[in-house]
Every structure is written in structure tokens, then in C-alpha cells.
Amino acid sequence: METPPVVIVGAGLAGLACALELKQRNIAALIVEASDRVGGRIATDKVDGYLLDRGFQVLLTAYPECQKLLDYQTLKLGNFTPGALVFKDDNLHAVADPTRAPLELFTTLASPIGTTLDKMKVWLLKEDLLEKPVDKIFAQQETQTIDELKRLGFTSKFIESFFRPFLGGIFLENKLTTTNKMFEFVFNMFSQGHAALPAGGMQAIPEQLATKLGTSRIRLKTRVTKINDGVVELESGEKLQASAIVVATEGTDASKLLNDLPIIETRAVTCLYYEASKAPIKQAMLILNGQGTGIVNNVCVPTNVCASYGSGKGHLVSVSVLGNPFETDESANDAVKSELKTWFGSDVDGWKLLAVYRVLNALPDQTPPKIENPERSVKLRSNLFICGDHRDNASINGALVSGRRAAQAVADSINHAKKI
Ligand SMILES: Cc1cc2nc3c(=O)[nH]c(=O)nc-3n(C[C@H](O)[C@H](O)[C@H](O)COP(=O)(O)OP(=O)(O)OC[C@H]3O[C@@H](n4cnc5c(N)ncnc54)[C@H](O)[C@@H]3O)c2cc1C
């Protein structure tokens, strides 16, 4: 009798990376995916000709696993200018890395966002972290990011106006209780490469992996409702025999499928997209809310980064608000527009709302000691495995690494069984 394939539940980055690694090892695998597309939390919609990522996110080109798995050339990446603009005291101020954005040198030095010592400390931190390999960052003793920033001696003004909105937008929480491992990791990645958007939208990333894999290995619109010993039960009632099962869903979905898994807490974000006839800035930069008040965390103009995000008619503006604080799209729109009018003036009245995305389980919580062990076990039982960003860390890189690790564990288990 033919050996049944390994069945992977979920075609997000972790599931795709797992399937690719199994393919490399000549182990037959099938991905079953509940939705009608691959990519999970990385998705792009086309609305009125604009590319809208379901929640603003970026690819950091220095991610080691992405460098191994992705073809950046084909993705036609548009790069952000390193650094950010900070809105504070009714003005936008540049906080750029002068070694990488020389045109911003003088504006950065002159900006009231932090003292000269703060700016020097950022540069020193960058130099320090460049020497620190990623595995060392994740293996170190951890603390909350806010405590680490204070320990490094940054002024509270700089933390409030730069680090809080910058890291808040990455961690999706602005108390900065997230582990300093993630702070150092992302800071390192930003320093070594670019924040970028693929010309075809973020969804081009999982689509590239799926193409590499071959679509015959993926069954879309196939929801798994139950997992038993070596059997995957589908919503349709069909039962799939599996030589091993890999649960590659988001953490809360994994807890529903596997009763004995602890509940994984998550962070939410709300993202609004607008069409603007005039772009609020010309730069390909992220704008941070450095005021310490208000609901908006960050704003950017994706069409300044990748023209292909546009429709040819106007400019695309993305606005991120942490959490899910609005009852309706209308109240979200009203609150965001009235705040951004104080930033960009009455032009904001003319912005046309394209979409509001509420991403409830956007990232797993990473408050210490959640990722004290940077690579949580991917093997649950002899033929049951798990992967996803909740097993490594909340990033594109973390999801891909967890998928590869799960595939390695499956292969080890198959080889072990063959020896007995
Ligand atoms: C708004 C937002 C912004 C982000 N920003 C960044 C960023 O800037 N940089 C960065 O590196 N990372 C960012 N991330 C994180 C990154 O996108 C995720 O860590 C990564 O995509 C998670 O991949 P995954 O494969 O672990 O899970 P998922 O992408 O959640 O994939 C799980 C898949 O399982 C499927 N599934 C679930 N239940 C079932 C079932 N019962 N049967 C079959 N299939 C099922 C789902 O449909 C889904 O396709 C962001 C995430 C969000 C949401």
C-alpha cells in the first residue's frame, strides 16, 4: 500500500516553508488550506485599482530565511528610505540613518526628536548589533523592550516620540513590553537591509513560494475540523490519511484544533486605506505619531515606495491604529480623518476611504518569557507536528523558520521509524 502523504494544515508562510523543505527531502506532502488563497496573514486585495495589503506590513530584506527562500529580483521590491519621519509639535521631523540616507543628515541632526546623544546612541546600538548574530540575539537573557531602552540611556522624550510609535507599529503594542530579543532582531534587520514592498503587493511573497512548490500540492477551500491519530477530518466530512500531520495555522486556530495546546494571546491592528489626490509626503518613508497622544500610530504612502500599488489616478495612503478600538468603519474613518487633519490640513477632507481592515489575531504576544526559548518544540507527538510564527517569533522570518524546523522534525521521525 502507498504511504500516505504528510498533511500540512494551513498555507501561510510556515505551511509553505514546511512543504518546500519536505519537497527538498523527497517526502510527499499535501497542504490543506481553509481559505481560497495561499499566504494566511499576508494578503493583498485589489480595490479601485489599488493594492491593499490586509494590514500594513513590510518585508525586511535582511531576513536570513527570506534570503534563502525568496527571489527578490522577481518580487521587484520597492525600498523604503531608511529612517522615519516623526510628526511632533505640528511638524514632520526626519530621523534617518545618515550613513544610509545621506540627504537626511542635516535634517536628522537638527531635528528636535531626541538629543544629539540619543542619535549617537542609535548609531552605536546599530554598530553593536551588526556584530551580533541573530541566534545570539535570540539566545540571550531577555527583558521587556521598554526596560532595555531605559537601560541603554535613551531620553524619555526620544523613547516617547520615536521608539514608542516605531516599535509599537512592529510589535502592535505601544507599552513596549515585548521582549528585547525582538527589538534587537528587527533593529538589526532594519540596519542591514531595507524595509520593502513587492511590486505585486505583499501577497506576492507567499505566491512565489507556492509557485516553487507546485499548486498540485495545495488544496484550497479545504477546512480541517478535527485531527485524530494520523487522520485529518475535513469540513466536508472527508477523511485524509496522513503519515504525519503538521498544524501550520495561526496560534489561536491551532488551540482550537488541538485541545491540549495552551491558549496563545494575540495583538490586533486596524488599518485604513485612502485614495488621496495629493500625497501628504513625497518621501518613501514611514511617518510616526511622535505626539504621545491620539489614535494613529503610523502613516505611509505605499505608492511612494512602489508605484504599482497605485491605480494611476491618485496616491495610496495607509494609516495604522493599534488594537481594534472602533465599533464601525464610519467611526474609524471619522476619528482618523479628524486626527490627520491636524497633521496634513484640510486636504485630508478629500481623501476617499478605500477599506478598513481589522486584523484581530495579527501577531502572537511576545512579552517575556513567551519566547524565552526561541525555538519552541515543533513535535507534539510521534506523528503530530506544529509550526507557525507562535513557535519561533512573530515575523515573516520566524514563520518561515518554524516551517523548516517542522519539516526537519518530520523527516527525522520518518528516518527514525525506518531504522526500527
Ligand atoms: C497586520 C500585520 C502586520 C504584520 N507586519 C509584519 C511586518 O511588517 N514584518 C514581518 O516580518 N511580519 C509582519 N507580520 C507578521 C507575519 O505576517 C506573520 O508572522 C506570518 O505571516 C505568519 O505566518 P504563519 O504561516 O505562521 O500563519 P498564517 O499566515 O496565519 O497562516 C495560517 C494559515 O492556516 C490557515 N488555517 C487556519 N485554520 C485552518 C483550518 N482549520 N484548516 C485549514 N487551514 C486553516 C489559514 O487560513 C492561514 O492561511 C504582520 C502580520 C500582520 C497580520
The ligand as an ORCA input file, in Angstrom:
! r2SCAN-3c Opt
* xyz 0 1
  C      -1.203     43.344     10.039
  C       0.068     42.573     10.158
  C       1.282     43.216     10.041
  C       2.480     42.493     10.103
  N       3.653     43.137      9.871
  C       4.771     42.401      9.686
  C       5.948     43.015      9.186
  O       5.960     44.192      8.858
  N       7.060     42.232      9.053
  C       7.065     40.911      9.401
  O       8.106     40.263      9.292
  N       5.940     40.314      9.847
  C       4.799     41.012      9.972
  N       3.644     40.402     10.356
  C       3.707     39.003     10.784
  C       3.679     37.979      9.654
  O       2.799     38.346      8.634
  C       3.243     36.649     10.281
  O       4.115     36.351     11.355
  C       3.260     35.464      9.301
  O       2.626     35.787      8.091
  C       2.576     34.288      9.956
  O       2.564     33.172      9.100
  P       2.029     31.748      9.600
  O       2.228     30.808      8.484
  O       2.647     31.446     10.906
  O       0.474     31.930      9.902
  P      -0.741     32.387      8.989
  O      -0.290     33.361      7.981
  O      -1.812     32.821      9.919
  O      -1.191     31.075      8.200
  C      -2.056     30.123      8.739
  C      -2.932     29.537      7.636
  O      -3.707     28.467      8.191
  C      -4.989     28.502      7.615
  N      -5.922     27.792      8.515
  C      -6.321     28.164      9.763
  N      -7.184     27.243     10.286
  C      -7.315     26.279      9.344
  C      -8.064     25.076      9.284
  N      -8.839     24.677     10.302
  N      -7.977     24.303      8.161
  C      -7.174     24.666      7.116
  N      -6.461     25.816      7.123
  C      -6.519     26.616      8.217
  C      -5.284     29.982      7.497
  O      -6.335     30.246      6.561
  C      -3.929     30.512      7.049
  O      -3.811     30.537      5.640
  C       2.436     41.094     10.335
  C       1.209     40.447     10.479
  C       0.045     41.167     10.366
  C      -1.266     40.436     10.422
*
